Amino acid sequence: MSNIVRVLIHASVPYMASVAPMWPINEDGSYFFDFGVFEAHLFVMEMFYVISGFMFGLEMSRKDTRAILQHRGQRIVLPFVLGVAVFSPAILAMRSFKNYDGFSFLRPEALLGSYLDGWRLGLDNFYPTGHLWFLYYLIIFYALTLPLKRWLNKLRAASAVKCLSLGILLSCSCMHFMDRWIVDNPLTLAIEPPSFCHYYYFFLLGVLVSRQKELRHNINDRSRAFLCLGIPLGLVAIVPQLWSQESSDIGQATMKVAAIFLGCTSTHLLVMGLWGWFGSRNWKDTPILRYLTEASYWIYLSNMPLVMFLHVMLGPLELAIVWKFVISLFGAFGLSLLTYEYAIRYTWVGALLNKRRVRKP
């Protein structure tokens, strides 16, 4: 689910009324997309880190340190290094496409020149990680958490409400030091302490949930209440964001407090509520679900550059932004699945991301 939401976010960005400086193209958009992106961002990356922490916690309980380092190095570190070397310059290269008329950027010499410009831009700015910042933080979280293995075995946190309260307090404190009133994701290899601490909490929460059955059951039991509170708070949380630029200095300070409290509270309620709701359901394992789960890692790696490229291609066309959104959404998602099936799944890249597979004759 989190990966699908992330795909929706990427497809929406250039069609927002707000301008996204890092995107290669911005159109006269609609606040409908601003609203959707804001609401999705309240929980999607935090949920990714809870899931990652949960899986890492299971791995720590089953493997020794050497096996963990080998496995995480293959599944996370190596894809991050290769992804940053391949995808980040390609993403930055698309910023140069606006220097060409029409579709002339598709000429081989223009593509090569733009790609080299992407490399230069990256090296001049402490090398942007693009959408791979998630893996960058994840690698550091592994390094910080692995030495805490014995301490985590002794730690007991059976109360979901206590975890919720602690998380809200921590996130509100972190948000106070961020440039905006929402979580600022890192854009380069430079660690940003407020977002780092915010996300690390969710990673550790996932680790604890994997090791403590009582906490897992407690979250499941309270999931409905968490969602009933989190959904309306999340819908209201965008209001201070819209009013902030028109407020006086005193009013702006009030709006900032309101935005931080509403945003952080709804984030933690939604993450724990969704985790408990999905965790308390018996999901039927189907071939389609199994395939999408297997392909999800490649979708995460490839979707952003693909959807950006489609955004640039659709830019000059006289189409309503709704149609551009639909085409870029399903086009990029379809291309990720096609490239996974015919260029990734049965290759060494597929073995690196998941496991080695042999195509059936």
TORVO-758098 format. One line per field, with one value per residue (C-alpha): x, y, z; chain; residue in one letter; residue number from 1. Coordinates in steps of 0.2 Angstrom, whole numbers, plus 5000, padded with zeros to 4 digits. Layout:
N
X: (X; ...)
Y: (Y; ...)
Z: (Z; ...)
cadena: (A; ...)
residuo: (A; ...)
num: (NUM; ...)
end
This chain:
361
X: (5000; 5014; 5022; 5006; 5003; 5021; 5018; 5003; 5013; 5026; 5013; 5004; 5019; 5020; 5001; 5000; 4996; 5012; 5029; 5041; 5058; 5067; 5054; 5060; 5043; 5029; 5012; 4997; 4990; 4976; 4975; 4967; 4984; 4992; 4979; 4982; 5001; 5000; 4988; 4998; 5014; 5007; 5010; 5018; 5037; 5034; 5025; 5040; 5051; 5040; 5039; 5058; 5061; 5049; 5059; 5075; 5069; 5064; 5081; 5091; 5081; 5085; 5103; 5120; 5128; 5139; 5124; 5114; 5128; 5130; 5112; 5109; 5124; 5117; 5099; 5101; 5119; 5123; 5107; 5109; 5126; 5121; 5105; 5113; 5126; 5113; 5096; 5102; 5111; 5097; 5084; 5096; 5098; 5080; 5082; 5092; 5078; 5070; 5084; 5079; 5064; 5050; 5056; 5073; 5080; 5077; 5092; 5106; 5119; 5106; 5103; 5121; 5124; 5110; 5116; 5134; 5126; 5117; 5133; 5141; 5126; 5126; 5145; 5143; 5129; 5136; 5128; 5109; 5101; 5085; 5071; 5085; 5086; 5075; 5089; 5102; 5094; 5090; 5108; 5112; 5098; 5104; 5122; 5114; 5102; 5113; 5124; 5108; 5102; 5104; 5096; 5082; 5079; 5077; 5066; 5047; 5034; 5018; 5007; 5003; 4996; 5013; 5022; 5010; 5012; 5031; 5031; 5020; 5031; 5047; 5040; 5033; 5051; 5059; 5047; 5050; 5068; 5062; 5062; 5044; 5029; 5030; 5044; 5059; 5066; 5085; 5090; 5109; 5121; 5120; 5110; 5096; 5095; 5076; 5070; 5083; 5077; 5059; 5061; 5072; 5058; 5047; 5061; 5063; 5045; 5045; 5059; 5050; 5034; 5043; 5050; 5035; 5019; 5010; 5014; 5008; 4992; 4989; 4991; 4979; 4966; 4967; 4969; 4951; 4951; 4968; 4961; 4945; 4955; 4969; 4959; 4949; 4964; 4974; 4960; 4961; 4980; 4981; 4971; 4985; 4997; 4985; 4983; 5001; 5006; 4992; 4994; 5002; 5018; 5007; 4995; 5008; 5016; 4999; 4997; 5014; 5010; 4994; 5001; 5015; 5003; 4990; 5002; 5012; 4997; 4988; 5004; 5007; 4988; 4987; 5003; 4999; 4981; 4985; 4998; 4986; 4971; 4981; 4990; 4974; 4967; 4969; 4975; 4974; 4990; 4987; 4999; 4995; 4999; 5014; 5021; 5017; 5026; 5041; 5042; 5039; 5058; 5061; 5045; 5052; 5069; 5063; 5046; 5053; 5064; 5051; 5037; 5048; 5052; 5034; 5030; 5043; 5036; 5018; 5023; 5021; 5005; 4988; 4980; 4971; 4982; 4970; 4974; 4992; 4991; 4982; 4994; 5010; 5003; 4999; 5012; 5026; 5019; 5017; 5034; 5041; 5032; 5037; 5056; 5055; 5048; 5059; 5075; 5077; 5068; 5078; 5095; 5108; 5099; 5084; 5094; 5102; 5085; 5076; 5082; 5089; 5075; 5075; 5062; 5051; 5052)
Y: (5000; 5012; 5010; 5013; 5029; 5035; 5032; 5043; 5057; 5057; 5058; 5072; 5084; 5095; 5097; 5105; 5124; 5125; 5125; 5110; 5117; 5100; 5094; 5097; 5104; 5113; 5117; 5128; 5116; 5113; 5113; 5096; 5089; 5099; 5092; 5074; 5075; 5083; 5070; 5056; 5063; 5063; 5044; 5036; 5037; 5035; 5019; 5013; 5015; 5005; 4991; 4992; 4992; 4977; 4967; 4972; 4967; 4950; 4948; 4952; 4939; 4925; 4929; 4933; 4950; 4944; 4937; 4953; 4964; 4953; 4952; 4971; 4975; 4966; 4971; 4989; 4996; 4990; 4995; 5012; 5015; 5009; 5019; 5035; 5033; 5029; 5037; 5053; 5060; 5055; 5064; 5080; 5079; 5082; 5100; 5104; 5098; 5115; 5123; 5114; 5118; 5106; 5088; 5092; 5086; 5069; 5070; 5059; 5073; 5083; 5068; 5065; 5083; 5084; 5068; 5076; 5091; 5081; 5073; 5091; 5097; 5083; 5084; 5103; 5100; 5086; 5074; 5074; 5057; 5061; 5048; 5037; 5047; 5034; 5020; 5032; 5035; 5017; 5012; 5023; 5017; 4999; 5004; 5013; 4999; 4984; 4987; 4990; 4972; 4966; 4982; 4980; 4962; 4969; 4984; 4983; 4994; 4985; 5001; 5008; 5024; 5027; 5024; 5036; 5050; 5048; 5049; 5064; 5073; 5069; 5073; 5090; 5094; 5089; 5099; 5115; 5115; 5112; 5125; 5121; 5115; 5098; 5085; 5091; 5076; 5077; 5082; 5078; 5067; 5079; 5072; 5084; 5080; 5085; 5073; 5060; 5059; 5059; 5044; 5035; 5034; 5025; 5013; 5009; 5007; 4994; 4985; 4985; 4979; 4964; 4958; 4961; 4952; 4961; 4978; 4971; 4965; 4981; 4992; 4980; 4982; 5001; 5003; 5007; 5021; 5028; 5029; 5037; 5051; 5051; 5053; 5069; 5077; 5073; 5082; 5097; 5098; 5106; 5121; 5130; 5127; 5136; 5151; 5153; 5165; 5177; 5178; 5192; 5188; 5183; 5174; 5165; 5159; 5152; 5144; 5136; 5128; 5122; 5115; 5106; 5098; 5093; 5086; 5076; 5069; 5064; 5056; 5045; 5040; 5036; 5026; 5015; 5014; 5008; 4996; 4989; 4988; 4979; 4968; 4962; 4956; 4939; 4943; 4930; 4927; 4928; 4927; 4945; 4951; 4941; 4947; 4965; 4963; 4955; 4970; 4983; 4986; 4990; 5000; 5011; 5013; 5016; 5025; 5043; 5045; 5037; 5048; 5063; 5059; 5057; 5073; 5082; 5073; 5078; 5096; 5103; 5094; 5103; 5092; 5094; 5091; 5078; 5068; 5071; 5065; 5049; 5046; 5049; 5038; 5023; 5025; 5026; 5011; 5001; 5004; 4999; 4983; 4980; 4984; 4973; 4958; 4959; 4968; 4965; 4950; 4936; 4945; 4949; 4965; 4954; 4943; 4958; 4965; 4949; 4932; 4923; 4917; 4907; 4911; 4896; 4889)
Z: (5000; 5005; 4988; 4979; 4988; 4985; 4966; 4967; 4976; 4962; 4948; 4957; 4961; 4945; 4945; 4962; 4964; 4974; 4965; 4968; 4965; 4963; 4949; 4931; 4926; 4935; 4927; 4932; 4944; 4956; 4975; 4974; 4971; 4985; 4996; 4990; 4992; 5009; 5016; 5009; 5016; 5033; 5034; 5019; 5023; 5041; 5037; 5026; 5041; 5053; 5040; 5038; 5056; 5058; 5045; 5053; 5070; 5064; 5055; 5071; 5081; 5068; 5061; 5068; 5065; 5051; 5041; 5044; 5038; 5022; 5018; 5021; 5011; 4996; 4998; 5003; 5003; 4985; 4977; 4985; 4979; 4961; 4962; 4967; 4953; 4939; 4944; 4953; 4938; 4927; 4938; 4939; 4920; 4917; 4924; 4908; 4896; 4898; 4889; 4873; 4862; 4861; 4861; 4854; 4871; 4864; 4852; 4858; 4860; 4870; 4881; 4884; 4887; 4900; 4909; 4911; 4917; 4930; 4936; 4938; 4947; 4959; 4963; 4965; 4978; 4990; 4978; 4980; 4984; 4975; 4980; 4987; 5003; 5011; 5009; 5014; 5031; 5032; 5031; 5045; 5055; 5053; 5059; 5074; 5079; 5077; 5092; 5103; 5100; 5118; 5125; 5113; 5119; 5137; 5132; 5136; 5128; 5129; 5129; 5112; 5120; 5128; 5112; 5103; 5116; 5116; 5097; 5096; 5108; 5099; 5082; 5088; 5095; 5079; 5068; 5077; 5070; 5052; 5039; 5035; 5045; 5038; 5038; 5027; 5018; 5015; 4997; 4999; 5008; 5022; 5037; 5043; 5062; 5064; 5050; 5055; 5073; 5067; 5055; 5067; 5080; 5067; 5063; 5081; 5083; 5070; 5078; 5095; 5087; 5079; 5095; 5107; 5104; 5118; 5109; 5092; 5099; 5109; 5093; 5083; 5097; 5097; 5078; 5075; 5088; 5081; 5064; 5070; 5077; 5065; 5049; 5054; 5062; 5046; 5036; 5047; 5048; 5031; 5036; 5046; 5031; 5019; 5031; 5037; 5023; 5026; 5045; 5055; 5065; 5080; 5070; 5061; 5077; 5082; 5066; 5067; 5084; 5077; 5061; 5070; 5083; 5071; 5058; 5071; 5080; 5064; 5058; 5073; 5074; 5056; 5056; 5071; 5066; 5048; 5055; 5067; 5055; 5041; 5054; 5062; 5045; 5037; 5019; 5006; 4997; 4978; 4963; 4959; 4977; 4978; 4961; 4966; 4982; 4973; 4961; 4974; 4977; 4958; 4957; 4972; 4963; 4945; 4947; 4951; 4936; 4924; 4930; 4929; 4911; 4907; 4915; 4904; 4888; 4892; 4897; 4879; 4875; 4876; 4888; 4904; 4920; 4925; 4910; 4911; 4929; 4924; 4909; 4920; 4935; 4925; 4912; 4924; 4935; 4919; 4913; 4930; 4929; 4911; 4915; 4930; 4921; 4905; 4911; 4929; 4937; 4929; 4929; 4942; 4947; 4951; 4961; 4970; 4975; 4979; 4974; 4959; 4948; 4932; 4918; 4914; 4897)
cadena: (A; A; A; A; A; A; A; A; A; A; A; A; A; A; A; A; A; A; A; A; A; A; A; A; A; A; A; A; A; A; A; A; A; A; A; A; A; A; A; A; A; A; A; A; A; A; A; A; A; A; A; A; A; A; A; A; A; A; A; A; A; A; A; A; A; A; A; A; A; A; A; A; A; A; A; A; A; A; A; A; A; A; A; A; A; A; A; A; A; A; A; A; A; A; A; A; A; A; A; A; A; A; A; A; A; A; A; A; A; A; A; A; A; A; A; A; A; A; A; A; A; A; A; A; A; A; A; A; A; A; A; A; A; A; A; A; A; A; A; A; A; A; A; A; A; A; A; A; A; A; A; A; A; A; A; A; A; A; A; A; A; A; A; A; A; A; A; A; A; A; A; A; A; A; A; A; A; A; A; A; A; A; A; A; A; A; A; A; A; A; A; A; A; A; A; A; A; A; A; A; A; A; A; A; A; A; A; A; A; A; A; A; A; A; A; A; A; A; A; A; A; A; A; A; A; A; A; A; A; A; A; A; A; A; A; A; A; A; A; A; A; A; A; A; A; A; A; A; A; A; A; A; A; A; A; A; A; A; A; A; A; A; A; A; A; A; A; A; A; A; A; A; A; A; A; A; A; A; A; A; A; A; A; A; A; A; A; A; A; A; A; A; A; A; A; A; A; A; A; A; A; A; A; A; A; A; A; A; A; A; A; A; A; A; A; A; A; A; A; A; A; A; A; A; A; A; A; A; A; A; A; A; A; A; A; A; A; A; A; A; A; A; A; A; A; A; A; A; A; A; A; A; A; A; A; A; A; A; A; A; A)
residuo: (M; S; N; I; V; R; V; L; I; H; A; S; V; P; Y; M; A; S; V; A; P; M; W; P; I; N; E; D; G; S; Y; F; F; D; F; G; V; F; E; A; H; L; F; V; M; E; M; F; Y; V; I; S; G; F; M; F; G; L; E; M; S; R; K; D; T; R; A; I; L; Q; H; R; G; Q; R; I; V; L; P; F; V; L; G; V; A; V; F; S; P; A; I; L; A; M; R; S; F; K; N; Y; D; G; F; S; F; L; R; P; E; A; L; L; G; S; Y; L; D; G; W; R; L; G; L; D; N; F; Y; P; T; G; H; L; W; F; L; Y; Y; L; I; I; F; Y; A; L; T; L; P; L; K; R; W; L; N; K; L; R; A; A; S; A; V; K; C; L; S; L; G; I; L; L; S; C; S; C; M; H; F; M; D; R; W; I; V; D; N; P; L; T; L; A; I; E; P; P; S; F; C; H; Y; Y; Y; F; F; L; L; G; V; L; V; S; R; Q; K; E; L; R; H; N; I; N; D; R; S; R; A; F; L; C; L; G; I; P; L; G; L; V; A; I; V; P; Q; L; W; S; Q; E; S; S; D; I; G; Q; A; T; M; K; V; A; A; I; F; L; G; C; T; S; T; H; L; L; V; M; G; L; W; G; W; F; G; S; R; N; W; K; D; T; P; I; L; R; Y; L; T; E; A; S; Y; W; I; Y; L; S; N; M; P; L; V; M; F; L; H; V; M; L; G; P; L; E; L; A; I; V; W; K; F; V; I; S; L; F; G; A; F; G; L; S; L; L; T; Y; E; Y; A; I; R; Y; T; W; V; G; A; L; L; N; K; R; R; V; R; K; P)
num: (1; 2; 3; 4; 5; 6; 7; 8; 9; 10; 11; 12; 13; 14; 15; 16; 17; 18; 19; 20; 21; 22; 23; 24; 25; 26; 27; 28; 29; 30; 31; 32; 33; 34; 35; 36; 37; 38; 39; 40; 41; 42; 43; 44; 45; 46; 47; 48; 49; 50; 51; 52; 53; 54; 55; 56; 57; 58; 59; 60; 61; 62; 63; 64; 65; 66; 67; 68; 69; 70; 71; 72; 73; 74; 75; 76; 77; 78; 79; 80; 81; 82; 83; 84; 85; 86; 87; 88; 89; 90; 91; 92; 93; 94; 95; 96; 97; 98; 99; 100; 101; 102; 103; 104; 105; 106; 107; 108; 109; 110; 111; 112; 113; 114; 115; 116; 117; 118; 119; 120; 121; 122; 123; 124; 125; 126; 127; 128; 129; 130; 131; 132; 133; 134; 135; 136; 137; 138; 139; 140; 141; 142; 143; 144; 145; 146; 147; 148; 149; 150; 151; 152; 153; 154; 155; 156; 157; 158; 159; 160; 161; 162; 163; 164; 165; 166; 167; 168; 169; 170; 171; 172; 173; 174; 175; 176; 177; 178; 179; 180; 181; 182; 183; 184; 185; 186; 187; 188; 189; 190; 191; 192; 193; 194; 195; 196; 197; 198; 199; 200; 201; 202; 203; 204; 205; 206; 207; 208; 209; 210; 211; 212; 213; 214; 215; 216; 217; 218; 219; 220; 221; 222; 223; 224; 225; 226; 227; 228; 229; 230; 231; 232; 233; 234; 235; 236; 237; 238; 239; 240; 241; 242; 243; 244; 245; 246; 247; 248; 249; 250; 251; 252; 253; 254; 255; 256; 257; 258; 259; 260; 261; 262; 263; 264; 265; 266; 267; 268; 269; 270; 271; 272; 273; 274; 275; 276; 277; 278; 279; 280; 281; 282; 283; 284; 285; 286; 287; 288; 289; 290; 291; 292; 293; 294; 295; 296; 297; 298; 299; 300; 301; 302; 303; 304; 305; 306; 307; 308; 309; 310; 311; 312; 313; 314; 315; 316; 317; 318; 319; 320; 321; 322; 323; 324; 325; 326; 327; 328; 329; 330; 331; 332; 333; 334; 335; 336; 337; 338; 339; 340; 341; 342; 343; 344; 345; 346; 347; 348; 349; 350; 351; 352; 353; 354; 355; 356; 357; 358; 359; 360; 361)
end
